[in-house]
Amino acid sequence: MQYFRDINNKVFAYDDNVKSNEIPSNLTKITFDEYESFKVFGCFDKTRDAITAELRLREAKEKFTKTLQDFNNAVLNYLDTICKSKGFTGDDKTRPYRAIANYVGYDNVFRDEAEKLGAWIALVFQKAESIEKDVLEGKRELPTIEEVLEELPKYE
């Protein structure tokens, strides 16, 4: 293939068997890397290695974002399960782990358990955020959801 661009940076590709006198004279020949760079990034100054690296990084970030959402959901479900087992069920608008907030800060029969759960939830979030930070900084490999849940503090 032969690759070209016009003065407005519109790119064109022609088969190798197309003769130069058949290609409009207002087009400037460009390399395949420039062509690919423009297709992907809208500019002509990236090499194939840079393009490949950036595409891999994009894919990794997309995968990590999806995985991170799955981790967050797993952690929240873990919190909800424990809170439900202690009688804090929430409602259609409030997750069980958030329902404990209704019972802290004033005297009531649920206060002690709610405050204990609240302290534990803070530790769970602290550990989950620490795991996420270490992965993002490259200090550790991306764990499985099961490994994350195993590392979280247990409620006693």
C-alpha positions in Angstrom: 0.0 0.0 0.0 1.0 3.6 -0.6 -0.1 6.2 1.9 -0.7 9.9 1.4 -2.3 13.0 3.0 -3.7 16.2 1.6 -3.2 19.8 2.9 -6.1 19.2 5.3 -4.5 16.1 6.7 -7.1 13.8 5.2 -5.3 10.5 4.6 -5.5 8.2 1.6 -4.3 4.7 0.8 -3.7 3.3 -2.6 -2.7 -0.2 -3.8 0.9 -0.6 -4.7 -0.1 -1.3 -8.3 -1.5 2.3 -8.7 0.9 4.4 -10.7 2.2 7.7 -9.4 0.6 9.6 -12.3 -2.8 8.1 -11.2 -2.4 9.6 -7.7 -3.6 13.2 -7.3 -0.6 15.6 -7.4 -1.8 17.5 -4.4 -1.2 14.6 -2.0 2.0 14.1 0.0 3.4 10.7 0.5 3.6 9.5 4.1 4.9 6.3 5.8 2.8 3.5 7.1 3.6 4.5 10.6 2.5 8.1 10.0 -0.7 6.7 8.4 -1.4 4.4 11.4 -0.5 7.2 13.8 -3.0 9.6 12.2 -5.7 6.9 12.1 -5.4 6.2 15.8 -4.2 9.5 17.3 -5.0 12.2 14.7 -1.4 13.2 14.3 1.6 12.0 12.2 4.4 12.0 14.7 4.1 8.7 16.5 6.1 5.6 15.6 4.7 2.2 15.3 6.2 1.2 18.7 4.6 4.3 20.3 1.3 3.5 18.8 1.5 -0.1 19.9 2.5 0.9 23.4 -0.3 3.5 23.7 -2.9 1.1 22.4 -1.8 -1.6 24.9 -1.9 1.0 27.7 -5.4 2.0 26.7 -6.5 -1.6 26.6 -4.9 -2.3 30.0 -6.6 0.8 31.5 -10.0 -0.3 30.1 -9.5 -3.8 31.5 -8.3 -2.5 34.9 -11.2 -0.1 35.1 -13.7 -3.0 34.5 -11.8 -5.1 36.9 -11.7 -2.3 39.5 -15.5 -2.0 39.2 -15.8 -5.7 39.8 -13.5 -5.4 42.8 -15.5 -2.5 44.2 -18.7 -4.4 43.8 -17.3 -7.4 45.5 -16.1 -5.4 48.4 -19.5 -3.7 48.8 -21.3 -7.0 48.6 -18.9 -8.3 51.2 -19.8 -5.4 53.5 -23.5 -5.8 52.8 -23.4 -9.5 53.6 -21.8 -8.9 57.0 -24.1 -6.0 57.8 -27.2 -8.0 56.8 -26.1 -10.8 59.1 -26.1 -8.3 62.0 -29.6 -7.1 61.2 -28.8 -4.0 59.2 -30.7 -4.5 55.9 -31.1 -1.1 54.4 -33.9 -0.5 51.9 -34.4 -0.1 48.2 -32.3 3.2 48.3 -29.8 2.4 51.0 -27.2 -0.5 50.9 -27.0 -2.5 54.1 -23.5 -1.3 54.9 -24.8 2.3 54.8 -27.8 1.6 56.9 -25.6 1.5 60.0 -25.3 5.2 59.8 -28.9 5.5 61.0 -27.9 4.0 64.4 -24.7 5.8 65.4 -24.2 9.0 67.4 -27.2 8.7 69.7 -28.4 6.2 72.3 -30.3 3.3 70.9 -30.2 -0.5 71.2 -28.3 -0.9 67.9 -25.7 1.8 68.5 -22.8 -0.4 69.8 -23.1 -2.9 66.9 -23.5 -0.1 64.3 -20.4 1.7 65.6 -18.4 -1.5 65.7 -19.5 -2.2 62.1 -18.6 1.3 61.1 -15.1 1.0 62.4 -14.7 -2.3 60.7 -16.0 -0.9 57.4 -13.4 1.9 57.6 -10.7 -0.7 57.9 -12.1 -2.6 54.9 -12.1 0.5 52.7 -8.6 1.4 53.9 -7.2 -2.0 53.0 -9.1 -2.1 49.6 -7.7 1.4 48.7 -4.2 0.3 49.7 -4.5 -2.8 47.4 -5.7 -0.6 44.6 -2.9 2.0 45.2 -0.2 -0.7 45.2 -1.5 -2.2 41.9 -1.6 1.2 40.2 1.9 2.0 41.4 3.2 -1.3 40.1 4.1 -2.5 43.6 2.1 -5.7 43.1 0.3 -7.7 40.5 -3.4 -7.4 40.0 -5.0 -9.8 42.5 -8.1 -11.9 41.9 -11.3 -10.8 43.6 -11.0 -13.9 45.8 -7.5 -12.8 46.9 -8.8 -9.2 47.6 -11.6 -10.5 49.7 -9.2 -12.8 51.6 -6.9 -9.8 52.4 -9.8 -7.7 53.8 -10.2 -7.5 57.6 -12.6 -10.0 59.0 -15.5 -8.8 61.2 -15.3 -10.1 64.8 
